[in-house]
Amino acid sequence: DAYAERFRELFEDAVRIHLRSDVSVGTCLSGGLDSSSIACVANRLLLDEHALPSSLVGERQKTFSSCFEDERFDERPFIRQVLSVTGAEANYVFPAAPKLVETLPRLIWHQEQPIFSTSVFAQWCVMERVAERGVRVLLDGQGGDELFGGYHQYFHYFWSGLLKKRRWRVLWNEVRSYRRAYPLSFPHTVFLLAKSFMPPAWVRWLRQFKREGVSLGALGLSADFVHAYSNRARRPPFWKGDLFEDYLLDSLTTSSLPSLLRYEDRNSMAHSVEARVPFLDVRLVEFALSLPPEQKIQEALTKIIMRNGLRGILPEKIRVRRDKMGFDTPEKTWLNAELGKLLEEIIHSASFAQRGYFDPPKAQEMFAAHQAGRRDLSFTASRWLSLELWFRQFIDGDASPFNYARSIH
C-alpha cells in the first residue's frame, strides 16, 4: 500500500508538471494501461485543479487514438471505457494501406532512417490529426512498459531472476499462474527459464534454428552479408546482477525506449507538435528503479504498482486487463493490398538486387508464400520496404520526399 500511494503521488505530480503550457494540450489514448492512466489523471487535474486555463483545453480534454476496423487490432472498446469515465473528446484516425503507400516517402524523409514497422506510420497519422485539431502539446505513455515491466517478454527474465535467487516456491507459483493465464508448453517454459543464462551466441543459434534451419535466410538477408557482419549485431548484456532488473534497465537505456522516443520525436516534430512523456519524470524513474521486482510483476500480471496505485482512477476493465496489444497494425492484410504492390516492385527492382544486403530470389519466394497464405511476412516485409526506400532517398541521391512520391506512383 505504501508503494502504491507513493507511485500515485509521483505520477500525479509528473502529469501535473507536464500539463504546464502556453498552448493547447491533448492526450494520446491507445486504450492500454499507460495512456489510459495519463488521460484519467490529466482529466482530474484539468477539471478539479484547473491545471490549464479553459482557453487551452476547451470544454473537454482532447484525446487522440489510432483505430482499425479489424477487431484484432482495434482497441476502441477500451478507449470508450476511458471516454465514459472522463467525458473526454475522442479523435480517431484509421490508418490504411493506400495512405501508407502515399505517406511512406515523406515519413522516411522525416525519420531519416529505415523504420522498424508500420506502427510508426500509425503514430504519424495520430500526430497529423493532433495538428489538424490545433493541439500543440501531446501527452503520451512512453516509458511505462520499460519502467514497470509491461511487456510480456519480461516474464521469463523475472522467472530467471527468481531461479537465480533460488526462490523455488515463488517461481513455481509464478510459472503456474502464467500457464493458467496464457498457453505455454512445458518445454517452452524450460527454454524461457534457461534462455537468460545462455551465452548470446546460443540464443541466436536457437532463434535461427526455430525460424528456418540455421540460416538467417529466413530474414531474406544475403549469405555474404550475414557472414561478413553478423559479429556486429547488437549483443544484450550478459547478466551479472538481477536478471529482471538488468533487462529492464537495458530496455530503458539502450534497446527499446531510445528508439521509440526517437520515432515519436520525429513524427511529432514533423507536425509541429511537442510530445511529452510523464512516465520519464526523473523522480518517477528513480522510484521505479528502486522497486523490488514483485512490485512490477506478480501472479502473471504486469505493472502491479500501477494497478494498485490507480485503483479508483482507472476504469476497472483497464486496470485488471491482462492482454497487451501494443501499437500494432494489420500489416499482413496491408501486404495483400496496396502495400503488397509496392513491395512487389521493390523486391524485383535492380537496386534491391544490387544492395548486397538481400537475397532477392529468397525474398521473392517468401513473398509468394505470404500471398499464398503459407507464411506471415508482417514486420519482415515492411523492413525490406523501408530500407530500400531509405536507400533510394538518402543514398541514391533524391532526398526530396515529394519528388520521390511522384516516382513511385
N, C-alpha and C positions, 0 to 999 in steps of 0.2 A: 504493500500500500504506500509506503514511503517513497519507493522508487517511482511508482505511478504518479503520485502527487507532484514530485519534483519534475518529472517529464512534462506534465501538464503545464506547470508554471513556466518552464523554459520555452516550451513550444508556443504557448500563447504569446509570450513576450517577443519571441522571434517573429511570429506573424505580425504582431503589432508594429514592430520596427520596420518590417518590410512593406507595410502599408503606407509608410510616410511618402508623400508625393505631392508635387505641384500640378500633376496631370492626372487624367483618368486612369483608374486601376481596375483590372479584371482578374479572373482566376481560371486556370486550366483545370478541367474536370474530366477525368477519364472514367470515373466510377470505381477506381481502385482505392485502397486504404489511404495512400499518401495524399493524393489530390483531394479526396473527399474530406480528409482531416483539415487540410488548409481551407477549403471552401466553407466548411462548417464553422471553424474557429473565426475565420475572417468575417463571416456573416454576423456572428455575435459581437465582434469588436466594432463593426460598422454600425450596427443597429443600437447596441447598448452603450458603447463608449463614444460613438460618433468619431471614430478614428480618422475619418476623412470628411471634408466638407461635402454636403449633399450635392453640390455642383459637380464634384468629381466622381460621384458614384451613380447619380441618377436615383430613381425611385427604388431600384433593386440592384443587388450585386450582379455583375455580368459574368457568366461562365461560358467556357468555350470547349467543345468536345468534338472528337473525331468519331464518326459512326459509320456503320455499314449495314446494308440491307441483309447481308448474310449473317444470320444469328450466331454463327460460330465465332464471329469477330466483333459482334456488336454488344456494347455494354450499357445501352440505354436503360434497361431495367434497373441497373444500379445507379445510373446517373439520375433517374427520376426519383429514386429514394432520397437523394441529397436535395434535389429541387423541391420535393414536397416538404422537407424539414425547413429549408432556408427561404423558400419563396423566391429564389434567385432567378434571373433571366437566363434562359437556355439559348445558346448559339451553336447549332450543329453544322458540321461540314461533313460531306460524303465523298472522300477521295475515290477516284475511279480511274480505270486504265487509260481511257483517252486523254484525260488531263495529265496523267503521269507522263505519257509519251511526249506531250506538248511541253511539260514543265521541266523535264529532266535536264536539258542543256543549261537552262538558267539556274536550276538547283545546284548542279555540279559546279557551275561557274562561281556561285557564291560560296560553296563549301570549299572549293579549291583542292579537293581530294576526292577519290572514289568514296561512295557511301556504302555502308555495310548491309543495308536492307532498305526496302521501300517504306519502312516505318518512318524514316527521315522525311519522306515525301508527305506522309500523313501529318507530321508535325508542321511541315511547311504550309499545308492547307489551313491548319489551325491559326498559324501566325498571320496568314493572309486575311482570314476572317476577323481576327483581332484588329488589324489595321483598318479594315473596312468599317468597323464599328466605332472608330475613333479612339480606341483604347491604346494607351502608350506604355503602360506598365502591366506585366502579366506575372502573377504568382504561380509557381509550378512546384511539383513534388519531387524533383530530382534529389537523390541522396538518401531518401528514406530507406530504400532497399539495402544499400551498402552499409548504412549505419546500424540498422536493426535486424538484419538477416532476413530480408524479404524474398529473395529468390529461392526457388526450390532446390537448386544445386547446392545451397548452403547446408542442407540437411545432412548429407553424408560427411561433410567436414565436421559438423557438430558431433555426429556419432564417433568419428575417428578421434576427436578430442577426448570424448568420454572413454574410449578404448585405451588411449594412451595413459589416461589418469587411472585406469583400472576401476572405473565406476560401473561395475558389471550390472548391478540392479537397475540403475538409471538408464544405462544403454539398452538393456533388454526391454524396458518399458517404452523407451522412445521408438525403437525399431518396430515393436509390436503395434504401437499407436499409428505409426506411419503406414504399416502394411494394412491396417484396418481402414485407413482413410484413402489410400492410393494403391492401385495394383502394382505389386513388386514381387518378382520371383525370389526364391531363396538364393540361387546362385548370383543373381544380380545384386542382392543385398550384400553378399560376401565380397563381391567385386568392389562395390562402393566403399565398404569399410577398409579394404586393403589398398584402394587406389591412392589415398592420401599419403601412404607410407612408401609408395613405389618411386623409384627414380623417374624423372620426367621422360627419359627415353623409353622406358617400359610402357608408360601410359600412352605415348604417341603411337607405339607399335600396336598396342591393343586397339586403339581407336581406328587405326588404318585397317587392321585385320577385320574389325567389325564392319567397316564401310565396304571394302572390296579387296579381298586378299590382303596383301601387304603393300599395296601401291597407292600413292597419292593421286593416281589417275582418276580416282573417284571424285576428285575435285576438278577434273578437266585440265590439270596442270601438265606441262610437258615434262618428260622424264629428265631431260638435260637440266632444266631449271631446278627441279627438285633436288637432283644430285649436287648441283653447284651451290645451292643456297639454303638447304634445309637446316644447316647449322646456325643460320641467322634468325630462325624463328624465335619468337619470344618464349623464354623459359619462365614458368612460375617459380617462385622461391621454393627451395627445399626446406620444409618446415622444421623449425628448431624449438619454437615455443608452443603455445596452444594452437592447434591446427585451425580451429574455427576462427579464433580472433586474428590469426595471421592472414587467413584468407580474406576476411572482411577488410582488413587494413590494405591488402593488396588491391582489392576491388575498389576501395575508396580512393586510393592514391595513384594507382598505376593502370589496372587492366580495364575496368568497366566505366567508372564515373567520369574520368577525364574526357573520354571520347564522347559520352552522352552530353556533357556540358558544352563541348566544342560544337557538336552538331546543333544544339539548341541555340547557342550564341549566334552562330552564322545564320540560322533560319530566322531568328527574331530580328537581328540587325538588318537583314535583307528587307524587312518590312518596317524598319524604324520603330521597333518595339523593344523595350527593355525587359528581359526575362529575369525574374528574381526567384531565389531558391531558399525559403526559410529554413529548411532542414539543415542547411550548411551554415547556419549561425554558429560562430566559433564556440559559444558556450554549450550549445546542444551537441556539437561534435565531440567536444571534450567529455561531456557527460556520457554520451553513447559509448565512447571508447573505454570508459571506466567501469561499465556494467559487467556483471557476471554473465556468462553465456545463457544461463537459464532465464534471464530477463528478456532474451531475444527469441529463443526457440524453446518450446515446451509442449510435450504430447502432440507432436506433429503439427504444431501451429506456430506460424512465424510472428514476429513483431509483438511479442507478448506485452511488453511495457506500453506500447502504443495502444493496444486494445484495452488494457486496463486503465490507462490514463485518460482515455477519451470516452469512457463509458458515460452515457447520458448526453453526449455531444454528437457522436456519430449515429446515424441510423443503425439499428441493431443488425439488420441483414448484412450491412457492410462491415460492421465491427467484428462479426464472427465468420466472415467469408473466408473460405479456405482456398478456392481456386484463384489462380493468378493468370491474367490474360496478357499483361504487358501492353505494348503499343503495336500489336500485330495487325497485319493487313492480309487480305485474301490474295496473296501473291500467286498461289497455284492457279486460281481462277483467272487472274490477270494474264498469266502466261499463255492461257488458251484464247486470249483475245488480242487486243492491240499491242500489248507488251510483247507477246509472242512473235508478232510480225516483225517488230523492231529487232528482237533477239535473233530471229532467223537471218535477217540481213547482216547483223553483226558477225555471227559465227561463221558465215560463208564469205566474209569480206577478205580481201587480200591483206589489209592492215592487221586484222586479227590473227591471220596465219603467220605474219612476219614478226610479230612482237617477240616471240621466243618464250613467252610465259605459258602459253596454252598448247594443248594437243587438239587442233581443230577437228580431226576426224572423230576423236573421242567425245568432244563437246557436242558435235552434231549427232552422234549416236545416242548420247544421253538425252538430248532434247527430243529426239524422235521417240525415245522410250517414255518421256514425260507426256508427249502428245498422245501416245497410245495408252496412257494410264498405267504404265508398268513401273513408274518411279515418280517421285516428287522432287522437282528441281527448285522448290522455293528456297530463297536465300542464295543458293549457289549461282543460279542463272542471273539474278539481279546483280551479283558481284562481277560476273563476267561483263555484263552490260555496262555498269557504271565505270569499270576500269577502262574499257575500250573508249567510251565516250570522253572520259577524262583525258586519255591519251590524245584523242583527236583534237580536243580543245587546247590543251596546255603544252603538249609535246610536238604535235604536228603543225602548230603554228596559228590556228584560228581560235583565239581566246574570247571571241565575241559570242555570247550565248544566242544572240538574235540572228546573226548570220548563220550559225550552225543549225539553229532551229529550222530555218527555211530549207537547209540542205537535206535534212533527214525526212522531210515530207515529200 
